[in-house]
């Protein structure tokens, strides 16, 4: 089977997300579509899957032009897609999810659940999966849920499978398992399109690599290409991939979490009895698969969680019970994990966003009046210092790329006297070039003697930045280990295995 995309162009208003892209996908190969976030990779595949309609260009299967009005047409043509955010109903069983949109029936129009169960078993055996058709999806580990997505696509006789950033929610062992699954699918003749921005994963499985930048194909590369070459193609310039940092110059203990617990709206402990100490001049990275309490832990430090037990002290001062405003004023800088929700106001300008948490006094507000000259001067300096690519300080932040949006948040939080800096997922949805810049700024903050907490699900980022690593699993701390701890040990800890158990 041969799939061709010829001259695919997709525009959203004045933005050209895909600009005359040509791509060829063949059976029995893994074709990696590599590029920065926002390069147009997912948009291209959404066109292929019928979620978007191309403004120009055509799709051909074995030389025959196709028109997909929706995902149903694409699935009928043998194209399946495994989305980054799973399209599954958590309260349904595997078999019930399998039936959605293609419900098998028997006499009288009755749903044939047994047929769906049999289909799950048949595909699972054929591809070496181990999936219980009657398991409730919400009770399954994330890695198994992803396999359910794959089985669902294969149940529609998919001959081409698109994986859209499939490793974002997986532990390192689950990523290894996914790579093995992709290889088995390739051996059985399935064509695979693997969308990613992670160079390590590309080298693991790629047969061919196509690099997309700013909506255009900028070239192809062999799987043997080095990281520096691939990164340069993605960004358009040489990129320093290794975080350069001197050994930490440790100071006194600054932040102390003692028997800290966070209780959610259902009365469940989402953070359970955590003890941690962060010293001045060090980066403590908190690793773990998303959803194991990291979000609630960081929010408790900022006073954003309403039900907190235990103690959080900064330089001996208790933070529990204080408002977020009081905590920010105490010298805490915070980069939230979802910048679009909690980090900025999209309809505000860069200048307005840069002074959001400093509206209660000088230099930006005096006697209740905005000091426009001070705001303008600060914004121009921040754009220069943080290399924010924009037309000017009056550009709305919602119109910036992900990397430039994150730089606005960083510029606001780092351009003041800090006693603690907390960065949650600091490079999520950020391009390789911006990652390089953000990492340098985090290290510079550490070197200035500020205690730093970095929360990241990206193991490469954790290993690159951390002086020490705390691994969270189901709301607790599995262990705290040195920053140079091997990846396989960290991966096991992210699955709940203590470092002592890994050593034995």
C-alpha positions as CSV (number, residue, x, y, z in Angstrom):
1,X,0.0,0.0,0.0
2,X,1.3,3.5,-0.9
3,X,-0.1,6.7,0.5
4,X,0.8,10.0,-1.1
5,X,0.1,13.5,0.1
6,X,0.7,16.0,-2.7
7,X,0.8,19.8,-2.1
8,X,-1.3,19.7,1.0
9,X,-2.0,23.3,2.2
10,X,-4.1,24.2,5.2
11,X,-4.8,27.7,6.3
12,X,-6.5,29.0,9.4
13,X,-7.2,32.6,8.6
14,X,-3.9,34.3,7.9
15,X,-2.0,31.4,9.3
16,X,-0.7,28.8,6.9
17,X,-0.3,25.7,9.0
18,X,0.7,23.4,6.1
19,X,2.3,24.9,3.1
20,X,2.3,22.6,0.0
21,X,3.5,19.5,1.8
22,X,4.5,16.4,-0.1
23,X,4.8,13.1,1.8
24,X,4.9,9.4,0.8
25,X,4.1,6.6,3.3
26,X,4.7,2.9,2.4
27,X,3.6,-0.3,3.9
28,X,5.9,-2.0,6.3
29,X,7.8,1.1,7.4
30,X,7.8,3.5,10.3
31,X,7.9,7.0,8.9
32,X,8.8,9.6,11.6
33,X,7.3,13.1,11.1
34,X,9.7,15.2,13.2
35,X,9.3,18.9,14.0
36,X,8.9,21.5,16.7
37,X,5.5,21.9,18.4
38,X,3.5,24.1,16.1
39,X,5.4,23.1,13.0
40,X,2.2,21.7,11.4
41,X,2.7,17.9,11.9
42,X,-0.6,17.2,13.7
43,X,-2.5,19.5,11.4
44,X,-1.2,17.5,8.4
45,X,-2.3,14.2,9.9
46,X,-5.7,15.7,10.9
47,X,-6.1,16.5,7.2
48,X,-5.2,12.9,6.3
49,X,-7.7,11.6,9.0
50,X,-10.5,13.8,7.7
51,X,-10.6,16.0,10.8
52,X,-9.6,19.0,8.6
53,X,-10.2,19.7,5.0
54,X,-7.2,20.8,2.9
55,X,-7.4,24.1,1.1
56,X,-5.2,22.8,-1.6
57,X,-3.6,19.5,-2.6
58,X,-4.7,15.9,-2.8
59,X,-4.5,12.5,-1.0
60,X,-3.8,9.4,-3.0
61,X,-4.1,5.7,-2.0
62,X,-2.3,3.4,-4.5
63,X,-2.6,6.2,-7.0
64,X,-6.3,6.8,-6.5
65,X,-7.4,10.3,-5.3
66,X,-9.3,10.3,-2.1
67,X,-11.6,12.8,-0.3
68,X,-12.2,12.2,3.4
69,X,-15.2,14.2,4.6
70,X,-14.6,12.9,8.2
71,X,-12.7,10.3,10.2
72,X,-15.3,7.6,9.1
73,X,-14.2,7.9,5.5
74,X,-10.5,7.7,6.5
75,X,-11.2,4.6,8.6
76,X,-13.1,3.0,5.8
77,X,-10.0,3.6,3.6
78,X,-7.8,1.8,6.1
79,X,-6.4,4.7,8.0
80,X,-6.4,4.8,11.8
81,X,-5.1,7.3,14.3
82,X,-3.9,7.0,17.9
83,X,-4.3,10.4,19.5
84,X,-2.1,11.9,22.1
85,X,-5.2,12.3,24.3
86,X,-7.0,9.0,24.2
87,X,-10.5,8.9,22.6
88,X,-11.9,6.3,25.1
89,X,-14.8,6.3,27.5
90,X,-13.3,5.5,30.9
91,X,-16.4,3.9,32.4
92,X,-16.9,1.6,29.4
93,X,-15.2,-1.8,29.1
94,X,-12.6,-2.5,26.4
95,X,-15.1,-4.3,24.3
96,X,-17.7,-1.5,24.7
97,X,-15.2,1.1,23.6
98,X,-14.3,-1.2,20.6
99,X,-17.9,-1.1,19.5
100,X,-18.3,2.7,19.4
101,X,-19.1,3.9,15.9
102,X,-19.2,0.5,14.5
103,X,-21.6,-1.5,16.7
104,X,-22.0,-5.2,15.7
105,X,-25.6,-6.4,16.0
106,X,-27.4,-9.7,15.7
107,X,-31.1,-10.6,15.1
108,X,-33.5,-7.8,16.0
109,X,-30.8,-5.1,16.0
110,X,-29.4,-6.2,19.4
111,X,-25.8,-5.2,20.2
112,X,-23.5,-8.2,19.9
113,X,-21.1,-7.6,22.8
114,X,-19.7,-11.2,22.4
115,X,-18.6,-10.3,18.9
116,X,-16.8,-7.3,20.2
117,X,-15.1,-9.4,22.9
118,X,-14.0,-11.9,20.3
119,X,-12.6,-9.2,18.1
120,X,-10.5,-7.8,21.0
121,X,-9.2,-11.3,21.8
122,X,-8.4,-12.0,18.1
123,X,-6.4,-8.8,17.6
124,X,-4.7,-9.1,20.9
125,X,-3.4,-12.6,20.1
126,X,-2.4,-11.6,16.6
127,X,-0.2,-8.7,17.7
128,X,1.0,-10.0,21.1
129,X,-1.1,-7.7,23.3
130,X,-2.5,-8.8,26.6
131,X,-5.9,-7.1,27.0
132,X,-9.0,-8.3,28.9
133,X,-12.1,-7.3,26.8
134,X,-14.2,-7.0,30.0
135,X,-11.7,-4.7,31.8
136,X,-13.0,-1.2,32.5
137,X,-10.8,1.2,30.6
138,X,-10.6,3.7,33.5
139,X,-9.0,1.0,35.7
140,X,-6.3,0.2,33.2
141,X,-2.7,1.6,33.3
142,X,-2.1,4.4,30.8
143,X,0.1,2.1,28.7
144,X,-2.6,-0.5,28.4
145,X,-5.2,2.2,27.5
146,X,-2.9,3.2,24.6
147,X,-2.9,-0.5,23.5
148,X,-6.7,-0.4,23.6
149,X,-6.6,2.6,21.2
150,X,-4.3,0.7,18.9
151,X,-6.6,-2.4,19.0
152,X,-9.6,-0.2,18.3
153,X,-7.9,1.2,15.2
154,X,-6.8,-2.3,14.1
155,X,-10.3,-3.6,14.5
156,X,-11.3,-1.3,11.6
157,X,-8.7,-3.1,9.5
158,X,-6.3,-0.1,9.6
159,X,-3.4,-0.6,7.2
160,X,-2.0,2.8,8.0
161,X,-1.6,3.9,11.7
162,X,-0.9,7.5,12.7
163,X,0.6,7.9,16.2
164,X,0.3,11.5,17.3
165,X,2.9,12.2,20.1
166,X,2.0,8.9,21.7
167,X,4.6,8.9,24.4
168,X,3.6,12.0,26.3
169,X,1.8,10.1,29.1
170,X,3.9,7.0,29.3
171,X,6.6,5.9,31.7
172,X,10.0,4.9,30.2
173,X,9.2,1.2,30.4
174,X,5.8,1.8,28.7
175,X,7.6,3.8,26.0
176,X,9.9,0.8,25.4
177,X,6.8,-1.4,25.1
178,X,5.2,0.9,22.6
179,X,8.3,0.9,20.5
180,X,8.2,-2.9,20.5
181,X,4.5,-2.8,19.5
182,X,5.3,-0.4,16.6
183,X,8.0,-2.8,15.4
184,X,5.6,-5.8,15.4
185,X,3.1,-3.8,13.5
186,X,5.7,-2.9,10.9
187,X,6.7,-6.5,10.5
188,X,3.1,-7.4,9.7
189,X,3.1,-4.8,6.9
190,X,1.4,-1.9,8.7
191,X,2.5,1.5,7.6
192,X,3.1,3.8,10.6
193,X,3.4,7.5,10.8
194,X,5.0,8.5,14.1
195,X,4.6,12.2,15.0
196,X,7.1,13.3,17.6
197,X,9.6,16.1,18.6
198,X,11.7,13.7,20.7
199,X,15.0,12.9,19.0
200,X,15.7,9.8,21.2
201,X,12.5,8.1,20.1
202,X,13.1,8.9,16.4
203,X,16.4,7.1,16.5
204,X,14.8,4.1,18.2
205,X,12.3,3.1,15.5
206,X,12.5,5.3,12.4
207,X,13.0,3.8,8.9
208,X,12.6,7.3,7.4
209,X,12.5,10.8,8.9
210,X,10.7,13.8,7.4
211,X,11.4,17.1,9.1
212,X,8.7,19.8,9.1
213,X,9.4,23.4,10.1
214,X,7.0,26.3,10.0
215,X,4.5,24.3,8.0
216,X,6.9,23.2,5.3
217,X,8.9,20.0,4.7
218,X,12.5,21.1,5.0
219,X,14.1,17.8,4.2
220,X,14.5,14.1,4.9
221,X,17.1,12.5,7.1
222,X,18.2,8.9,7.6
223,X,17.8,7.2,11.0
224,X,21.5,7.4,11.5
225,X,21.4,11.2,11.5
226,X,22.8,12.7,14.8
227,X,20.8,14.7,17.3
228,X,22.6,17.9,16.4
229,X,21.8,17.5,12.7
230,X,18.1,16.7,13.3
231,X,17.7,19.6,15.8
232,X,19.3,22.0,13.4
233,X,16.8,20.9,10.7
234,X,13.9,21.4,13.1
235,X,14.9,24.8,14.3
236,X,16.9,26.2,11.3
237,X,20.1,26.9,13.3
238,X,22.6,25.1,15.5
239,X,21.2,24.1,18.9
240,X,23.1,23.2,22.0
241,X,21.4,20.0,23.2
242,X,23.3,19.4,26.4
243,X,22.6,21.5,29.5
244,X,25.8,23.1,30.6
245,X,25.9,23.5,34.4
246,X,28.6,23.6,37.0
247,X,28.2,21.5,40.2
248,X,25.6,23.0,42.6
249,X,26.9,25.4,45.2
250,X,24.5,24.3,48.0
251,X,23.3,26.7,50.7
252,X,21.0,26.4,53.6
253,X,17.7,24.5,53.5
254,X,15.1,27.0,52.2
255,X,11.9,25.1,51.5
256,X,10.6,22.3,53.7
257,X,7.6,20.2,53.2
258,X,6.7,18.2,56.3
259,X,4.0,15.4,56.3
260,X,2.3,17.3,53.4
261,X,-1.0,15.9,52.1
262,X,-3.5,17.3,49.7
263,X,-7.2,16.2,49.7
264,X,-9.3,16.5,46.6
265,X,-13.0,17.4,46.3
266,X,-14.0,13.7,46.7
267,X,-12.1,13.4,50.0
268,X,-9.3,11.4,48.4
269,X,-5.6,11.9,49.2
270,X,-4.0,12.9,46.0
271,X,-0.7,13.9,47.8
272,X,0.1,11.7,50.8
273,X,2.5,12.5,53.6
274,X,5.3,14.0,51.6
275,X,8.5,15.1,53.2
276,X,11.0,17.1,51.1
277,X,13.7,19.7,51.6
278,X,15.1,22.0,48.9
279,X,18.3,23.9,49.5
280,X,19.5,27.2,48.1
281,X,21.4,26.8,44.9
282,X,20.0,23.4,43.9
283,X,17.5,22.1,41.4
284,X,15.2,19.5,42.8
285,X,13.4,17.8,39.9
286,X,10.1,16.0,40.6
287,X,9.7,13.1,38.1
288,X,6.7,10.9,37.5
289,X,4.0,10.0,35.0
290,X,1.4,12.8,34.8
291,X,-1.4,12.3,37.3
292,X,0.5,11.0,40.3
293,X,0.1,14.1,42.4
294,X,2.7,16.5,41.0
295,X,0.2,19.1,39.9
296,X,-1.5,19.1,43.4
297,X,1.9,19.3,45.1
298,X,3.1,22.4,43.2
299,X,-0.3,24.0,43.6
300,X,-0.2,23.4,47.4
301,X,3.1,25.3,47.6
302,X,1.4,28.3,45.8
303,X,-1.7,28.2,48.0
304,X,-3.9,27.0,45.1
305,X,-5.2,23.9,46.9
306,X,-8.0,24.4,49.4
307,X,-7.5,21.3,51.5
308,X,-3.9,20.9,52.7
309,X,-2.6,19.1,55.7
310,X,1.0,19.3,57.1
311,X,3.5,22.1,56.8
312,X,5.2,24.1,54.0
313,X,7.8,26.5,55.2
314,X,10.0,28.9,53.2
315,X,12.9,30.3,55.1
316,X,11.1,29.3,58.3
317,X,7.8,31.0,57.4
318,X,4.7,28.9,57.2
319,X,3.0,29.1,53.8
320,X,0.0,26.9,54.5
321,X,-3.0,29.1,55.0
322,X,-1.6,32.0,53.0
323,X,-3.3,33.2,49.8
324,X,-1.6,32.9,46.4
325,X,-1.1,36.7,46.4
326,X,0.7,36.6,49.7
327,X,2.9,33.7,48.6
328,X,3.9,35.4,45.3
329,X,4.7,38.6,47.3
330,X,6.9,36.5,49.6
331,X,9.2,35.9,46.6
332,X,7.9,32.7,45.0
333,X,8.0,32.5,41.2
334,X,5.7,30.1,39.5
335,X,5.5,28.7,36.0
336,X,2.2,26.6,35.9
337,X,2.0,23.4,33.9
338,X,-0.7,24.7,31.6
339,X,0.3,28.2,30.5
340,X,-2.8,28.8,28.4
341,X,-5.1,28.3,31.4
342,X,-3.0,29.6,34.3
343,X,0.0,31.4,32.9
344,X,-1.3,34.3,30.9
345,X,-4.3,36.0,29.5
346,X,-4.4,35.4,25.8
347,X,-6.3,38.6,25.0
348,X,-3.9,40.8,26.9
349,X,-0.7,42.2,25.3
350,X,2.8,41.1,26.2
351,X,3.2,44.3,28.3
352,X,0.0,43.6,30.2
353,X,0.9,40.0,30.9
354,X,4.3,40.9,32.1
355,X,2.9,42.9,35.0
356,X,0.0,40.7,36.0
357,X,1.2,39.7,39.4
358,X,2.6,43.1,40.2
359,X,-0.5,45.3,40.2
360,X,-0.4,46.1,43.9
361,X,2.4,48.7,43.9
362,X,5.5,50.3,42.4
363,X,6.9,50.4,39.8
364,X,3.8,49.6,37.7
365,X,1.1,51.0,39.8
366,X,1.1,54.2,42.0
367,X,-2.0,55.6,43.8
368,X,-4.2,53.1,41.8
369,X,-2.9,54.3,38.5
370,X,-0.9,52.3,35.9
371,X,2.5,53.7,35.2
372,X,2.6,53.2,31.5
373,X,6.1,54.4,30.9
374,X,7.4,51.9,33.5
375,X,5.4,49.1,32.0
376,X,6.6,49.9,28.5
377,X,10.3,50.1,29.6
378,X,10.0,46.8,31.5
379,X,8.3,45.0,28.6
380,X,10.9,46.2,26.0
381,X,13.7,45.0,28.2
382,X,12.0,41.7,28.8
383,X,11.4,41.1,25.1
384,X,15.1,41.7,24.4
385,X,16.5,39.7,27.4
386,X,14.2,36.7,26.9
387,X,14.4,36.7,23.1
388,X,10.6,36.9,22.8
389,X,9.8,36.9,19.0
390,X,6.9,39.3,18.5
391,X,6.1,42.4,16.5
392,X,6.1,44.5,19.6
393,X,5.0,44.8,23.2
394,X,1.4,45.4,22.2
395,X,1.1,42.0,20.5
396,X,-1.5,39.8,22.1
397,X,0.1,36.8,23.8
398,X,-2.5,34.5,22.4
399,X,-1.0,35.1,18.9
400,X,2.5,34.0,19.9
401,X,4.0,30.6,19.4
402,X,4.1,28.2,22.4
403,X,7.8,28.9,23.0
404,X,7.3,32.6,23.0
405,X,4.3,32.4,25.2
406,X,6.3,30.4,27.7
407,X,9.1,33.0,27.5
408,X,6.6,35.7,28.5
409,X,5.6,33.7,31.6
410,X,9.3,33.1,32.5
411,X,10.2,36.8,31.9
412,X,7.4,37.8,34.3
413,X,8.4,35.4,37.0
414,X,12.2,35.6,36.9
415,X,12.4,39.4,36.6
416,X,12.0,40.0,40.4
417,X,13.7,39.1,43.6
418,X,13.0,35.4,44.2
419,X,13.4,33.2,47.3
420,X,11.9,30.1,45.5
421,X,11.3,29.3,41.9
422,X,8.8,26.5,40.9
423,X,8.5,25.5,37.3
424,X,5.9,22.9,36.3
425,X,6.4,21.3,32.9
426,X,8.6,24.3,31.8
427,X,9.1,23.2,28.2
428,X,5.8,21.4,27.5
429,X,4.7,22.3,23.9
430,X,7.9,24.3,23.4
431,X,10.3,24.0,20.4
432,X,13.9,22.8,20.7
433,X,15.4,26.2,20.4
434,X,13.2,27.6,23.2
435,X,14.0,24.6,25.4
436,X,17.7,25.4,25.1
437,X,17.0,29.0,26.3
438,X,14.6,28.0,29.1
439,X,17.0,25.4,30.5
440,X,19.8,28.0,30.6
441,X,17.6,30.4,32.5
442,X,16.6,27.8,35.0
443,X,20.3,26.9,35.6
444,X,21.1,30.6,35.9
445,X,18.4,31.0,38.6
446,X,19.9,28.1,40.5
447,X,23.4,29.6,40.2
448,X,22.1,32.8,41.7
449,X,21.4,30.9,44.9
450,X,17.7,30.4,44.5
451,X,16.1,27.1,45.4
452,X,14.4,25.6,42.3
453,X,11.8,22.9,41.9
454,X,11.3,21.6,38.4
455,X,8.3,19.3,37.8
456,X,8.5,17.4,34.5
457,X,7.2,14.2,32.9
458,X,10.1,14.4,30.4
459,X,12.8,12.1,31.7
460,X,15.5,13.7,29.5
461,X,14.7,17.1,31.0
462,X,14.8,15.8,34.5
463,X,18.2,14.1,34.0
464,X,19.6,17.2,32.3
465,X,18.6,19.8,35.0
466,X,18.4,18.0,38.3
467,X,20.9,18.1,41.1
468,X,18.5,15.7,43.0
469,X,15.4,13.8,41.7
470,X,12.3,13.0,43.7
471,X,10.0,10.5,42.0
472,X,6.3,10.6,42.7
473,X,3.9,7.6,42.4
474,X,0.3,7.7,43.4
475,X,0.7,10.8,45.5
476,X,3.8,9.7,47.5
477,X,7.5,10.0,47.1
478,X,9.0,6.7,46.0
479,X,12.5,8.0,46.7
480,X,14.9,10.9,46.3
481,X,18.1,10.1,44.3
482,X,21.1,11.9,42.9
483,X,20.7,13.7,39.5
484,X,23.0,11.3,37.8
485,X,20.8,8.2,38.6
486,X,20.5,5.9,35.6
487,X,17.4,6.2,33.4
488,X,16.4,2.6,33.9
489,X,16.3,3.1,37.7
490,X,14.2,6.2,37.3
491,X,11.9,4.5,35.0
492,X,11.3,1.7,37.5
493,X,10.7,4.2,40.2
494,X,8.1,6.0,38.1
495,X,6.3,2.7,38.1
496,X,6.3,2.5,41.9
497,X,9.5,0.5,42.5
498,X,11.7,1.9,45.3
499,X,15.4,2.6,44.5
500,X,16.4,-0.1,47.0
501,X,14.2,-2.7,45.3
502,X,15.7,-1.7,41.9
503,X,19.2,-2.2,43.3
504,X,18.4,-5.7,44.4
